[in-house]
């Protein structure tokens, strides 16, 4: 019975999240136009097995990764044209993973014939990152900004940088970035899952989510404006530790329910730092900074709300079932193991 409940639980979680998010990998790109130059930057936090991973020598025992092929792939797979005339890629530069960052960023400048007036963009990165890859792309120009999502089925876009973009619209482009970050981030999904497993009734669940939301929103704002800064490597390790701690606490239900809102309040700032890290990878505009930050956070809250609305009904269905305690303990033990593994990886190897 317990084994059947375990399988049913994860089947429900998987199908629900799959319906809400198409899966795959997410890249954060920016296209900045200045005169006759277009700067293209792509940040990847996850590189799936495939042609690019092979060229980077990822996952090969005893072989150090080489991230330089990302520059080569950008030069090959990103094609820009100004008024129909192709723009030529120049030498790029790479920001590889380090002790302070787990992401890799490739930047290539494209030189066009004359000032850019109508920019055509062709993104074929799905050829090397897989058909499920999509790139959330911010377009910057002298008249404002816009946003576009490139994927295997939507590879081309045409943009006129000189068109004035309303401030509200430009800031609103950050909403889908926040939304996608939540639904594609397994760290937050694992934390929310174990946080609510022993949450108790509806009132206590609302207290937990409210405490977590307030805590991470405040810290996101402080970190985004550089009032508080901690290394990205430490942030990743603390996020993993948060899931491990809550999962371990679930194994002792006497203490878990009574103070779960306080646990959410304590670990909320940790996830706020992680959100700020993702926001820095995307890049905040110099104008409308506050509005862009608000929209990014609203996107996070919308994604979080979907996750909560998917998990809570399942928890209600589980309640008072004879196999519920064993199921909760099993799930918590699995998340505890994952959290500890990620914590030690991020602390000692920086991956």
N, C-alpha and C positions, 0 to 999 in steps of 0.2 A: 504493500500500500504506500509506504513512504517513498519507495523508488518511483512508483507511478506518479506521485504528487510532485516529486523533484523534476521529473521530465516534463510534466504538464506546466509547471511554473516557468521553466526556462523556455519552453515552446511558446507560451503566451508572451513572455517578455521579448523574445526574439522577433516574433511576428509583428508585435506592436511597434517596436522600434524600427524594424525594417520598413513598415508601412509609412512611418513618419519621416524616415531619412533613407535616401537611396543607397547609402553605404559608400564603400570605396575610400579613396584618399582625397584630401582637400589641400590645395595649394593656395597661398595668399600672394597675389601679384599686384604690382603697380605699374602704370604706364604714365610717365611724366613727360610732357611736351614743353620744350623751351626753344623757341626759334626754329632752327632746322635740325634739332637734335631730339631724339626720343630715348629716354632711359627706361629700360624694362628690367624689373626686379621680380624674382620669384623666390618665395620662402616655402620650404618643405619641412614638415616635422616627421613625416613618415614616408619612406620610399619602399614600395612593395616589390616583391620579387619580379624580375622582368629585365628587359634590355638595359635600362639605366642602372639598376642594381648590379648587374653583371659588369658593366663598364666601370662602376665604382668599386668593384671587388668587395661588395658587402656580403657578410655572412660566410666568407671564405676563411677557414681555420688557419691561423698563423700568418695571415696576410693583412696588412694595414689598409684600411679603406682609402680610396683616392677620390675625393669629391670634385676634382677639377672637371670631369666629364659633364657635370651639370652645365657649365659654361658652354661647352661644345654642343650640347643638346639644345640649349636655348638658341644658339646661333643657327642650328639646323631646323628647329621645329617652330620657331616664332618668326613670322614673316610680316613685315610692316611695309606699307606703301603710302606715299603722299600724292594725292590726286592721280593715282594710278601708277606712279613711278616708284619702283622698289627702293626702300631705304637699306643702306648697307650696314651690316653689323660690324662693330669695331671690337677691339680687345676688351674683355670683360674682367670683372674681379669677383672673388669668391669669399664668403664669410662662412667658414667651416664650423662644425660643432666644436664647442670648447667647454671649459669648466663652468662657464657662465651661460651657456646656451646649448640646447639640445637640437636646435634646428639648423638647417643649412640654407644659405641665401646666395643666389647667383644673380649678378647684375651685368647687363650688356647695354652699351650705348649704340644706338642706330643713327646714322647720318643720312639725312634726306636731301634731295635736290631742292633747295629753297625752303622758305618758312612753311611749316606744316599747317595746312588749311583743312584738308579732309583726310583723316587717317584711317586706312584700312588695316585691320588686324586679323591675322590667321594664326590660330593656336592649335598645333598638332602634337602637344605634349602627351595627349592620351595614347599616342603610338608607342611611347616608351614607358609610360606610367600606368597603362591599363585603361580599358574602356570605362571603368567606373571612376576614373579620376576627374575632378572638376576644379577649376581655378576661379576663386572669387577675386575679381580684378577691379581695382580702383583706377580710374582714368583722370589724370590731372592736366589742366591746360590753363592758358592765360585768362579764360573766361569763367572758370569754375571747375567742377568735377562731375563725374558720372560713375556708374558701376555696371559691371557686366559679369556674368558667369559663363565661362567657357567649359565645354565638356565634349565628349566624343561625338555627340549628336548636334552640337552647336559650336562650331569652330570659327566662325567668322563674324566680325562686327565692323561697322563703319561709324566713325565718330568725328564730329566737327568741334575741335577744341575752342574755337572762337565763340561758340554759342554760350550765352550767359546762362549759368545754372543758378536757380534760386537757392538761397542759403539753406532753407529748410530741406529742400530736396537733396542737396549735397550731404548734409548731416544725416539725413535719413538713409543714405547708402550704407551706414554702419550697422543698421538694424539686422540685415541678413547675415553679416559677418558674425555678430554675437549669437544669433540663432543657430547658425551652422556650427559654431565652435562648441556649443553645448551638445548637440546631437551627434557630433563626430568625436567627442572627447570621452574615452573610456574611463579616464580617471574620475571625472565628475559623476558619470553614470554609476560606477561602482560605489562611490561614496554615498550618493543619494539612496542607492538600494539598501546598503547596510544601515544607513541612518534611519530609514523608515521601517525596517524589519521589526524592530522592537519599539516602535514609536508610540504604541498604545492606541487610544481612541481618536476620533476626529479632532477633538479640541487640542489634544497634545500634538497630533500631527501638524495642525495649523501653527501651533506655537513653535514647533521645530523648524518648519519651513520659513516662518516669519523671521526667526532669530538668524537663521543661515543667510537669508536674503539681505537683511539689514547689515550684517557683519561683512559679507563679501562686497556689497555695493559701496560701503564706506571705504573699505581698503582699496577697491578698484580705483576710486576717485583719487585717493591719496597717492597711490603708486603711479597712476597715469600722469599726474602733475609733478611727479618726482619729489614729492614731499617725504616719501619713504621708499627706500630701494634696498632689495636684497638680491644676491646673485641668483640667476635663473636656475642654476644647478641645485642650489639649496631649496628653491621653491618646488622643483620637481620632486625632490626627496621628501619634503614635508607633506606634499599632496599625497604621495604614496603612504606615508606614515599615518595620515589622517584616516585613510580607509582601513589600514591595518589595525589601528587603535579601536575604531568603532566596531569593526568586525570582532575583535577580541572581547570587547565589552559585551557584545551580543551573547557571548557564551556564558555570561553571568547576568541573567535577566533581572535579578533582584535590584541591581544598581542601574541597569540600562534605562528603564522607563522613567524613573523618578527625576533624573537630571539630564535627559537627552537634549532638551532645549539648550542647556548650558554648554553641552558638547558641541552643538551646532554653532553656538555663538563663539566658541573658542576657535574652532577650525574654519569658520567662515572667512576670516581674514587671509588664511593660507590660500584658499581658492581665489580670493580677490587678487592676490599677487599673481597667481597663475593666469587669471583673465587679463591682467595688465600686461603680462608677458606676451600673450597672444595679440593684444592690441598694439604693442610696440612692433611686433613682427609685421603687422599690416601697415602701420604708420598713421599717426594722427595729423590732421591738417593744421596749418598755422592759423587759419581762420575758422571760426565757428567750432572751436575746440570743445567747449562745454556741451553744445548741442550734439556734436558727434559722439562724445562720451556717453551722454544720456541715451542716445539711440542704440549704441552698442550694448549698454547695460539692459535696455528694454528688450533687445534681441535675446540676451542671455536669460532674462526672466521669462520670456515667452517659451524658449526651449525648455527651461526648467519646469515650467508649468505643464508642458506636454508630458514630460517624463513622470512628473508626480501624478498626473491624471491617468497615466497608463499603469503605474505601479499600485496606487491605492486601491482600485477595485479588485485587483488580484489579491492584495493583502486581506481585504474584507472577505473574499471567497475562501481564503485559507483559514480564517479565524475559527477557532474552536474545533477544527478538524483534528482527529487523533494523531495524525502524522505531522501536524504543524511544528511542534517544538523540534523534532528531529530534522525537519526540512530547514528551518531557520538556522539551526546549529551547523548543518552541513554547508549551506550557502555561506554562512559567516566564516567557517573554517577555510573554505576555498578562497574567499576574498582576502582573508588574513594572510594566506600563503602568497597570493599574488602581490598584495601590498608590501609584504616583507621583501619579496624578491625584487620588486621595483625599487624599494627604498635602498637596498644594498647596491643594486646596479647603479642607481643615480648618485649615490654617495661616494662609492669607491671607483667606479669606472667612468662616470660622467655620461652614460648612454641613456 
